[in-house]
């Protein structure tokens, strides 16, 4: 929807609602400057965490024992919550996603989401090619390289080439089925766009106040969409329905809790970046389509907060 209001404070001007001075030389506006000082660094951090979470954390399941959890209660009847190790770090991507939308607006967050999606697609392509290449028979898994100590699983049968054992180990870490790849990329894309949309809309609704409500609120919705897509697409029919629901709910809850715990960090980062960039951006009149442009038809509106 095109915004035709002026900055004059007229009754039909949405800028009139923002009646507080941001202070610290920060200008409240719906018009992003031509360039930001730290946008590229935030984008790089987002993509790095996204890729590393999928490479290092995705392949391992771990658990946490909650002794005060009522016996027999779902989703952990014995108080043991099972979750993917990657969620310890993957939510940092959502924190940075919140920072992106809060500081740089939906349009630039949209660009980062597309960059992250392209990076995930290349990761999937590279993983497929590398795991499909035939292993050299003399390839040993030990860090010492050729001639190193064989892994424990190969000592039971000396006739098995080290390369075969290494390939199996490599596949278990870096190989993924097409379902997991599709689920991961689709869930990330949809979840991040929902997260950014809710974050941007809530900022306007709250007039820039109560940052914690939109960081946690956007994560509740965004991570909910992410989990609703990923676990059924990746594991339905492979795991039991109960297992899919249990892990889906447990991981979603842990991600939201982790986001809440990191709220003080988010406040520090947001406040410092706003001061450094000199603007407080509001998505008034923004095109919220995932396929939209960073250009605004009205050029943006300076606001008074």
C-alpha positions in Angstrom: 0.0 0.0 0.0 1.5 3.3 -1.0 2.0 5.9 1.7 1.2 9.4 0.5 1.3 11.1 3.9 3.7 13.9 4.6 5.9 14.6 7.6 3.7 17.6 8.6 1.8 15.8 11.3 -1.5 16.1 9.6 -4.3 13.9 11.0 -3.9 11.5 8.1 -0.2 11.3 8.5 0.9 8.0 10.2 4.1 9.7 11.3 2.1 11.8 13.8 1.7 8.7 16.0 5.5 8.6 16.6 5.7 11.5 19.1 8.9 10.6 21.0 12.4 11.7 20.1 14.7 8.6 19.6 17.6 10.6 20.9 21.3 9.9 20.4 21.2 11.5 17.0 18.9 8.8 15.7 16.3 9.8 13.1 13.0 7.9 13.1 12.0 7.3 9.4 10.3 5.0 7.0 13.0 5.9 4.3 16.2 3.9 4.5 19.4 5.7 3.6 21.2 4.7 0.4 23.8 2.8 2.4 24.3 1.4 5.9 27.6 1.1 7.7 27.2 -2.4 9.2 24.5 -4.0 7.1 27.0 -6.3 5.2 28.6 -7.5 8.4 25.2 -8.4 9.9 24.3 -10.2 6.7 27.6 -12.2 6.8 27.0 -13.1 10.4 23.5 -14.3 9.6 24.6 -16.5 6.7 27.6 -17.9 8.6 25.5 -19.0 11.6 22.8 -20.4 9.3 25.4 -22.6 7.4 27.3 -23.7 10.4 24.2 -24.6 12.3 23.1 -26.8 9.4 26.6 -28.4 8.9 27.7 -28.9 12.5 24.6 -29.0 14.6 22.0 -30.7 12.4 23.5 -34.3 12.5 23.5 -34.7 16.3 20.7 -35.4 18.8 21.3 -34.6 22.4 19.2 -34.3 25.5 18.6 -32.3 28.7 17.3 -33.8 31.9 14.7 -31.7 33.7 14.4 -33.2 37.2 11.4 -31.2 38.3 9.3 -32.2 35.2 6.2 -34.0 36.3 6.5 -37.8 35.8 4.5 -39.0 32.8 3.8 -35.5 31.3 4.1 -35.0 27.6 6.4 -34.4 25.7 9.0 -35.9 28.1 7.4 -38.6 30.2 10.7 -39.3 32.1 11.8 -35.6 32.2 14.4 -36.1 29.4 14.0 -33.6 26.5 15.6 -34.7 23.3 16.6 -32.1 20.8 18.9 -31.4 17.9 22.2 -29.9 19.0 21.9 -27.2 16.3 19.1 -25.4 18.1 21.7 -24.1 20.6 23.1 -21.9 17.9 20.5 -21.8 15.1 18.2 -19.4 17.1 21.1 -16.9 17.0 20.1 -16.6 13.3 16.7 -15.6 14.5 18.2 -13.0 16.8 20.2 -11.6 14.0 17.1 -11.7 11.8 15.2 -9.7 14.4 18.1 -7.2 14.4 18.1 -7.0 10.7 14.4 -6.1 10.5 14.5 -3.8 13.5 17.5 -1.8 12.2 17.4 -2.2 8.5 13.7 -2.9 7.7 11.8 -5.7 6.0 13.2 -5.0 2.5 16.8 -5.5 3.5 15.9 -8.4 5.8 14.2 -9.9 2.7 17.4 -9.7 0.7 19.3 -11.5 3.5 16.8 -14.3 3.6 17.2 -14.8 -0.1 21.0 -14.8 0.2 20.6 -17.4 3.1 18.3 -19.5 0.9 20.8 -19.5 -1.9 23.6 -20.4 0.5 21.6 -23.4 1.8 20.9 -24.5 -1.8 24.6 -24.4 -2.6 25.4 -26.2 0.6 22.9 -29.0 -0.4 24.4 -29.2 -3.9 28.0 -29.3 -2.6 27.2 -31.9 0.0 25.5 -34.1 -2.7 28.5 -33.9 -5.0 31.2 -34.4 -2.4 29.5 -37.3 -0.7 28.8 -38.9 -4.1 32.5 -38.9 -5.1 34.2 -42.3 -4.8 36.4 -42.5 -1.7 40.1 -43.4 -2.1 40.8 -46.8 -0.5 43.7 -45.5 1.5 41.8 -42.6 3.0 42.0 -42.9 6.8 39.6 -41.1 9.2 42.3 -40.1 11.7 43.4 -36.5 11.8 46.9 -37.7 11.1 45.9 -38.4 7.5 47.4 -41.3 5.5 48.6 -44.1 7.8 46.8 -42.8 10.8 45.0 -44.9 13.4 41.8 -46.5 12.1 38.5 -45.6 13.8 37.3 -48.2 16.3 34.6 -49.5 14.0 37.2 -50.6 11.5 39.3 -52.7 13.9 36.9 -55.6 14.0 37.5 -56.4 10.3 41.0 -55.5 9.0 39.9 -56.5 5.5 37.6 -53.4 5.3 39.5 -50.6 3.6 39.8 -47.5 5.7 38.3 -45.4 2.9 35.0 -47.4 3.1 34.7 -46.7 6.8 35.6 -43.1 6.4 33.0 -42.7 3.7 30.3 -44.1 5.9 31.2 -41.8 8.7 31.4 -38.8 6.2 27.9 -39.7 4.8 26.4 -39.9 8.3 27.5 -36.3 9.0 27.3 -34.5 5.7 24.8 -36.7 3.7 21.1 -35.8 3.8 18.1 -37.3 2.2 16.2 -35.2 -0.3 13.3 -34.9 2.2 15.6 -33.3 4.9 17.1 -30.9 2.4 13.7 -29.8 1.0 12.3 -29.5 4.6 15.3 -27.5 5.8 15.4 -25.0 3.0 11.6 -24.5 2.8 11.2 -24.2 6.6 14.0 -21.7 6.8 12.6 -19.6 4.0 9.0 -19.5 5.3 9.9 -19.2 8.9 12.3 -16.3 8.4 9.9 -14.4 6.2 7.1 -14.8 8.8 9.5 -13.8 11.6 10.5 -10.6 9.7 7.0 -9.7 8.7 5.7 -10.0 12.3 8.7 -8.1 13.6 8.2 -5.2 11.2 4.4 -5.0 11.8 4.7 -5.2 15.5 7.3 -2.4 15.5 4.7 -0.1 13.9 1.9 -1.3 16.1 3.9 -0.7 19.3 5.3 2.6 18.0 8.9 1.3 18.5 8.3 0.5 22.2 8.8 -2.8 24.1 11.3 -4.4 21.8 11.1 -7.7 23.7 7.4 -8.1 22.8 8.2 -8.2 19.1 11.5 -10.2 19.3 9.8 -13.0 21.3 6.4 -12.6 19.5 8.0 -12.9 16.1 10.0 -15.9 17.2 7.0 -17.7 18.6 5.3 -17.4 15.2 8.3 -17.7 12.9 9.8 -20.7 14.7 6.3 -22.2 14.8 6.1 -22.0 11.1 9.6 -23.4 10.7 8.9 -26.4 13.0 5.5 -27.1 11.5 7.1 -27.4 8.0 10.5 -29.1 8.8 9.6 -32.0 11.1 6.6 -33.4 9.2 8.2 -33.0 5.8 11.5 -34.5 6.9 10.4 -37.3 9.2 6.7 -38.1 8.8 6.4 -41.8 7.9 10.0 -42.4 9.1 9.4 -41.6 12.7 6.2 -42.3 14.5 3.6 -39.6 14.5 4.1 -39.2 18.3 7.9 -38.8 17.8 7.4 -36.1 15.1 5.0 -34.2 17.3 7.1 -34.5 20.4 10.4 -33.4 18.8 8.5 -30.6 16.9 7.0 -29.1 20.1 10.1 -29.6 22.2 12.4 -28.0 19.7 10.0 -25.1 19.1 9.7 -24.5 22.9 13.4 -24.6 23.4 14.0 -22.1 20.6 11.5 -19.7 22.0 13.0 -20.0 25.5 16.5 -19.5 24.1 15.3 -16.4 22.3 13.8 -15.0 25.5 17.1 -15.7 27.3 19.0 -13.8 24.7 16.7 -10.7 24.9 19.2 -8.6 26.8 21.9 -9.3 24.2 19.4 -8.3 21.5 18.7 -5.0 23.3 22.4 -4.2 23.5 23.0 -5.0 19.8 20.0 -3.1 18.6 20.7 0.0 20.6 24.3 0.1 19.5 23.5 -0.5 15.9 20.8 2.2 15.9 23.2 4.7 17.3 25.9 3.7 14.8 23.6 3.8 11.8 21.8 7.0 12.9 18.3 5.8 11.9 15.3 4.0 13.4 13.5 2.5 10.4 9.7 1.8 10.3 8.1 -0.3 7.7 5.2 2.1 6.8 4.1 1.6 3.2 6.5 -1.3 2.7 5.9 -4.0 0.1 5.9 -7.2 2.3 5.9 -9.7 -0.6 8.8 -12.1 -0.5 9.5 -11.2 -4.1 9.2 -7.4 -3.6 11.8 -4.8 -4.3 13.9 -2.7 -1.9 12.6 0.4 -3.7 9.7 2.4 -2.2 7.2 4.1 -4.5 6.8 7.1 -2.1 10.4 7.5 -1.1 9.6 7.1 2.6 8.4 9.4 5.3 10.5 11.0 8.1 8.8 10.3 11.4 8.6 11.8 14.8 8.7 9.2 17.6 
